[in-house]
Amino acid sequence: MLNETVRDHIHNARNSGVIENPDAVGFWGSDCGDHVRFYLKINEEGIVEDARYQAVGCGCALASSSALSEMVKGKTVKDVKAIGIEEVLEVLGGLPEQKVHCSEMSRNSLMTAVHNFLGESYSV
């Protein structure tokens, strides 16, 4: 059973879509075929001004991406880089154990975008 916060992010997804001329893009897919692409607009001070995503997959992948897009706005790239899966799950109020990988996929997509912006490689 999904909690109210997760259901809200599924039915009222925030920041879904594409950023024209993004400063960073990240992509991550899972073995089940789901995938997420994150787009970031980052200002000269290294602060995320906008975050958008395209998610293909289950509602938990959408909810995780939606929550992450809200979490990163206004944060520095360094602070975004430090976001762990535990923080995502806390913001969502938790996910069923079999759906935690959806949050990991969304986070990995975001981390790929951040690392691409910094000129670094990213792997798990």
C-alpha positions in Angstrom: 0.0 0.0 0.0 1.3 3.4 -0.9 1.1 6.3 1.5 -0.7 9.6 0.9 2.5 11.5 0.0 3.6 8.9 -2.6 0.1 8.9 -4.1 0.1 12.7 -4.2 3.4 12.8 -6.2 2.0 10.2 -8.6 -1.3 12.0 -9.2 0.1 15.5 -9.0 3.6 15.1 -10.4 5.8 18.2 -9.9 8.3 19.4 -12.5 7.7 16.7 -15.1 9.0 17.7 -18.5 12.1 19.0 -20.3 14.3 22.0 -19.8 15.3 23.7 -23.0 19.1 24.2 -23.1 19.8 22.4 -19.8 23.2 22.8 -18.1 23.1 19.1 -17.2 21.3 15.9 -18.2 21.4 12.5 -16.6 19.9 9.2 -17.6 19.4 5.9 -15.6 17.5 2.8 -16.5 16.7 -0.4 -14.6 16.6 -4.0 -15.7 12.8 -3.9 -15.9 12.9 -1.3 -18.6 11.9 1.7 -16.5 14.1 4.8 -16.9 14.4 8.4 -15.8 16.1 11.4 -17.5 16.9 14.4 -15.3 17.4 17.9 -16.7 19.1 20.6 -14.5 19.4 24.4 -14.9 22.4 25.5 -12.8 23.4 29.2 -12.3 26.9 30.7 -12.1 27.0 30.2 -8.4 26.4 26.4 -8.8 22.8 26.6 -7.5 20.1 24.5 -9.1 17.5 26.9 -10.5 15.3 24.3 -12.1 15.0 20.6 -12.2 12.8 18.6 -14.5 12.5 14.9 -15.4 11.0 12.4 -17.8 10.1 9.1 -16.1 9.0 5.9 -17.8 7.9 3.3 -15.3 5.7 2.7 -12.4 4.1 5.3 -10.1 6.9 4.9 -7.5 9.5 6.0 -10.1 7.4 9.0 -11.0 6.8 9.8 -7.3 10.5 9.5 -6.5 11.5 11.8 -9.5 8.9 14.3 -8.6 10.1 14.5 -5.0 13.7 14.7 -6.0 13.0 17.5 -8.4 11.5 19.5 -5.5 14.3 18.6 -3.2 17.1 20.0 -5.4 15.8 23.4 -6.4 17.7 26.1 -4.6 20.5 23.8 -3.5 24.1 23.9 -4.5 25.5 21.2 -6.7 27.6 20.1 -3.8 24.5 19.7 -1.6 22.6 17.9 -4.3 25.5 15.5 -4.7 25.2 14.6 -1.0 21.5 13.6 -1.2 21.2 9.9 -0.2 18.5 7.4 -0.9 17.5 7.6 2.7 16.6 11.3 2.3 14.4 10.6 -0.7 12.6 7.8 1.1 12.1 10.1 4.1 10.6 12.8 2.0 8.2 10.3 0.4 7.3 8.8 3.8 8.7 5.4 2.7 8.1 3.0 -0.1 7.3 -0.7 -0.1 10.6 -2.7 0.0 10.1 -4.0 -3.5 9.8 -0.5 -4.8 12.9 1.1 -3.2 14.8 0.4 -6.4 12.5 3.0 -8.1 13.9 5.7 -5.8 17.4 4.5 -6.5 16.9 4.7 -10.2 15.6 8.3 -9.9 18.5 9.3 -7.6 21.0 7.7 -10.0 19.6 9.7 -12.9 19.9 12.9 -10.9 23.4 12.0 -9.8 24.4 11.3 -13.4 23.3 14.8 -14.3 25.2 16.4 -11.5 28.4 14.4 -12.2 28.0 15.2 -15.9 27.8 18.9 -15.0 31.0 18.6 -13.0 32.8 16.7 -15.7 32.9 13.5 -13.6 31.9 10.0 -14.3 29.2 8.3 -12.1 28.7 4.7 -11.2 27.1 2.8 -8.4 
